[in-house]
Amino acid sequence: MKAVIVGQGYVGLPVAMRAVEVGMTVVGLDVDAVRISALRSGQSYVDDISSAQLTEAIETGRYLASSDYDDAEGFDVAVITVPTPLREGLPDISYIESAGESLATRLTPGATVVLESTTYPGTTEEILVPLLEAGSGLVAGRDFAVGYSPERIDPGNPKWGFVNTPKVVSGIDEDSLARVKDFYDQLVDETVPVTTPKEAELTKLLENTFRHVNIALVNELAVFAHDLGVDIWESIDAAATKPFGYMKFTPGPGVGGHCLPVDPSYLSWQVRRKLGRSFRFVELANDVNDHMPDYVAQRSMELLNEDRRSLNGSTILLVGLAYKRDTADIRESPSLRLIELLTAFGASIRGADAHVETHRWPAAVERVEYSAAEIAAADLVILVTDHSDFDLSLLQDSPNPVLDTKGRLTGPRVVRL
């Protein structure tokens, strides 16, 4: 079987590696020339895939990293795992459209196309299928199969990975569902079929909206608890001892990545577009989470004022820039907004994060090594992302104030969010 995985990022690369592992011939397509070069040299930029795993896949002769859709010719299955960002608050599915148009001209009878990118309900049937039909001259359902299977990759999760996380699958008809299910049954331990792609598309949005809303709840509670003189972290830990009716969420500097800042807004946009109504929970959660970097900047200013220092002219060390622990993903990271705010106030920003790729490092930030010397040289340190390779004891012994946005530290100069 020849499988084409469009997009070789945090979602697509694990799918590609697993497909090679089970014996498929795989073409990994990506428009990022830097990443394609890295993949071809056996260097992985995805934390969940080691360079050794990548090298092993290359050595089988069944994995090719490419930016040329001509290498997709003759595919049996194509999986689209491209980004679906927001542009000025509106869903941008141009990457899906581009992938669909490019695959359509290489589409042959009997092939299967699966969309994994997060999007609003209806995208697979209303956008992707017409593009595939128009470019191929074939008829979906009769000549080729189409389905949707939402990605559930959780970068950096040591327990739940691509293989052991149940995979929701769907198809535009019974035959398409059977083909999509058969493909993923070869890759993962368990598949969960649903009736149509719309249910599968909504499943992904439901999962991330649930997280988004609950994170917004504890973020707003953290702001109020500080003003009331209450330790929110102790209250959260106490509540988490309840064995039923409660799920632990923790506050932080904001939300980031390809899911929480984006996915719920896809659902909100579709509700407003189709029904003319507002999804109030999502809009409120967006407002709370979007303003957490502003709150971190405000707390930073307060801490410097206590030391009779101004934010203007101070050196701020950001420990961790990626949006999530033990990943390199900086997309939509709250650190980016925080950098923008602190720079606007005249601060000099340094950053320590060995995970973030060089060509994605923010231009306004001086990259430094994480060390006791750099911590001591900063007027204020902000723990933004608590990567496991950080020796947090260095922060606890800091001679200068440390703002801990993750609730991981104690120490004489440590202040938790």
N, C-alpha and C positions, 0 to 999 in steps of 0.2 A: 504494500500500500504506500502510495506517495501522499504525504501530508504537507500542506503549505500553511505555515503559521505567519500571518501578517501582523507585524509588531513583535519586536524582540526585547520588550521591557520586562517589568516585574510580573506581568501576567503571561505574556507570550513565550518567554524563554523557558520557564518551568514546563509549560505544555510541550514545547519542542523537545526538551531534554527527555521527558517521559516518553514521548512518542518514539524517539530513537531507542530508548531503553527496551521497549517492547517489540522492537524489530522493524519499525517503519522507516522509510526513507523520507527525510524531512528537509524542506527548504524554509529557512527563517528569513523573512523579508522585513526590512526596516529602512526608513528614509534617512536615518541618522548615519552619515558616513563615518563619523568617529566611532560609533558603536559597532558598525559592521567591521571596521578595521580591527577593533579590539577582539571581537568574536572570532575572526579568522586567525588571529594570533593566539587564541586560547586564553584570553584574558576576560574573565567574567566581571561585569559591573553590577550584577544582581546578587545581593547578599545571600539569598536562598540557594543560589547555584554557585558551587565552587569552581575555580579555574581547572581543577583536576577533573571534575565532572564534564566540563565543557571540552577539555582536551580529549577525554575518553570518547565523547560523542563524535568529535572530528575524526579521530583515528579509526572509527568504524567505517568511515567512508560513506556514511548515510546521513550526515548533517552538513548542509551548506548554508552559510550566512551570506545574504545577497541583498542588493538594492534594486535588482533587475527583475521585473515581473516575467520576463521571458523564461526565467528559471522555474516558473510555476507551471509551465506547459505540461499537460498530461496529468494534472493532479487528480487524485481520487477524493480527497477531502481538503477543504480550505477553511481555516479558522481565523476570523478577524478579531484581533485584540488591540485595536488602535485606540488612541486617546479620544475622549469626548469632552473637551473643556467647555467652559462658559466664555462667551465673548460679549463683553458689556452686559452681563447678566442674562444673556440668551444662550440656549443650547447651540453648540457648534458640532454638527455631525458631518462636517466636510471630510474628515478623515475616513469615516465609514463610506461616504459616497465615493471618494477617490478609490478606496480599496475595492468597492463593488464594481466600479467601472473598469478597473484594471483586471480584475479576475474574470469579468464577463467575457472578455475577448479570448480568454484561455479556457473557458468553460466547455466541457464536453458531456454528451449524454451519459447518465449514470453517476455523475459526480455529486458531491454533497458540499454545501456551503453553510457554515455555522457562524453566527455572530455572537461574540462574548462581550463586546464593549458595552458598558453601562449606558442606557438610553431610556427614552420615554416609551410607554406602551404603544405599540403600533409601528415602531420603526422598521422592524424586520419585514413585516408584510406590506407596509405602505411605501417604504423608501427603498429597502435593499432588493426585494423581489423584482420590482419594476426595472431597476437598474440592471440586474442580472439578465432579465429577459430581453431588454432592449439591446444590450451589448452582445448577446449570444445568439439571438434568434430562436432560442429554445423556450419551452414553457415549464415554469416551476411546478413541481408536483407530478407532471407527466414525464418530463425529460431529465430533470435533476431535482435533488432534494434540498430543502432549506430549513434551518432551525435556529433556535436561540438557546444559549446556555450561559447564564450569568456567571462571570468569574467570581470566585470566592477566595482569592489569594490574600493571605494576611502576612505581609512581609515581616520577617523576623520572628514569627511564631514558632517556637521550638517543638510544639506538640501537634499542631494541625497544619498540614501542608496540602499540596495539590492532590496527592494520591488518597489520603485518608479522610478528606473532607467530602461529605456527600455532594454530588453534582446534580443540580437541577437541569433537566433537559426538556426540549420541546421541539415540535415540528409543525410545518404549515398544514400537514395532513398526516394520516396514520403511517404511510410509508416513510415519509420524511422523519417522523418521530422514531420509527424503528431503526433507521439508518444512523441518526444522530446518537441514539442510545447505544447502538452497537459499537460506534466509534469510541465513545467515552467509557463503555464497559471494559474496553481493552486498556484504558489508562488509569481508571480510579477504582476504588473498592466498592463504591455504591453510587448508583444513579437514581434520581428521583424524577420520574416523568410527570409533566403537567399537561393540561389539555391543549393549550395553544401558546404561541410565542408571547402573546400579551400577558398571560399569567406569569410566565417566566421573567419577562421584563419588569413587571411590577414586583415580583419577589425580591429582586436585587434592590429596588428602590425602597421597599418596605424595610429590609434589613438595615440599610444605612440611615434611613430616616429615623428609625428607632434609636440608633446610637447617637445620631446628631441631636435629637431632642433631649435625650437624657444627659448628654454631655453639657448641653446648654443649661439644663437645670442646675447641675452642680457648679457650673461656672458662675452663674448668677448668685447662687448661694454663697460661693466663696467670696464674692465682692461684698455681699451684705454681712457675712460672718465677720470679715475683717473690721468693718465699720462698727459692728456690735461688740467687738472684742471677744469673739468666740473662735476656738481652734476648729476649723472646718475639717481638717484632716483627722483629728481625733474622733469627731462625730461620725465621719464616714466609716472609719475602722470599727467603731462600736456598732453602727447600723449593719455592717457586713457580717456580724456574728449571728444575725437572724437567719435561720435556715430555710425560710420560706417567704414568699411575697416581696423579696428585695433582691436587686441585682446591683453590684458595686460598680459605680462610675466615679472617676476622679477628675477634678478640675485641671486646667493647664493653660498655656499661653494662647490657646486657640486651636483650631483644627486645620489639618492640611492633607496633602496627598491627592489622589485621583478620585476619592470617594466622598467623604463627608462635606467638603466645601462645595461640591458640584452636584452629586446625585440627587439629594432632596430637592434641589432647585429645578431639576429636570421634571420631577413629579409636580411641583408647584406650578411650573410653566404650563404643563399639559392640562392640569385642572383648570387653570385660568383660560387657556386657549379653547379648550373643548366645552367647558361647562360655564365659563364666565364667572367663576367664584374663586375666592382666595383660600389657599391652604394655610390657615393662620398659624398652626403649630410650626410649620417649616419656616415661615417668614419671621416668626418670633425667634426661633432657634438661630436662624441666619444672623439676625440683628445682635443677639447676645454673643455668639461665637466669633463673629467678624470683629467685634470691638474688644476682645480679650487682649490683643497686642497693645491697644491703646491703654488698657488698664495696667499692663505690665510696664509700659513706658511711664505712666503716672507714678506707680510704686517705685520705679527706679529713681525718678526725680526726688521723691520723698526721702529715700534712703541716702542719696547724696546730700540733700539739704541737712540731714541730721549730722553729717560730717562737715558741715559748712562748706560744701562744694557745690558748684553749679554743673548741670548736665552739659552746658556749653563749654567745650574745651576738655571735658573728661574723657578718659580712655575706658571704654566698655568692652569687656571680654564676654562673648557669647559662647557658651559651652554647648556644642551640638547645634547644627543648623537644619538637619533633616527633620521632616515632620514627625517621624516615628523612630522609636528605639531600634537600634541595630539594623537600620536600612540606610540607603544612600539617597532616597527619594526626597527631593527638595521642592517638588511641585506643590504650589499653593501653601507651602509651609508658613506657619505664623511668624517664623523668624524673618521672612522677607518683609512683611509689613512692619515688624519691630525695627528692623534695620532702617527702613524708610523713615520711621518716626524719630528714632534716635539721631539719625544723621541730620534731619531737618532741625533738630534742637542744637546742632553744633557739636555733637559727640564724635569721637574718633572710634570706629568699630573694628575690633579684632575678632576673629572666629577660629574655633578649634573643632574640627570634625573630619576625621580621616576617611569617613565613608563617602562623602560627597565627591562626585567626579570633578576633575579640574575644569573641564569645559562648561560645567554648570555652576561653578562657584560665583557668588554675587560679586560684581565688580567693585562695589563700594566697601567691601570688607577685606582687611588684610588677613591672609591666612597664616596661622601660627600653630605651633605644636602645643598640645595640652601638657602643661608642666607647672610645677610649683613656681618657677620664675615668672612665667606669663601671668599666673594668677596674682602674684605679689605685685606685678607691674601695673595691674589694672586698678582704676579707681573704684570700679564696681564690676562684679562678675554675675552673669545671669545664666543659671542652668536652664536651658531651653529643651534639650533632648538628652535623656539619661542613658546614653549608649553603655553597653556592658563593658566596653574596653576603657572607660574612664575610671580612674582610681578616685572615687568620690571622697576619700579621706583627705585628699589635697584641698578640696573645697571646704571641708569642715574645719581645717586648720588655717584657713585664709586670714591674713592680717587685715584685709579690707572687706567691706560688706558683700554678701552673696545673696542674691534673690533666687530662691529655689521655687521654680514653677511646677515641679513634679512631686513635691512632698517627700523627697528622698534623704534630706540632710538634717543634721543637728550640728550645733557649734555656736561659739560665742558671737560670731559675726553673721550667722545664717538667719535669714528671714524667709519664712515660707509664704507662698502666694496666699 
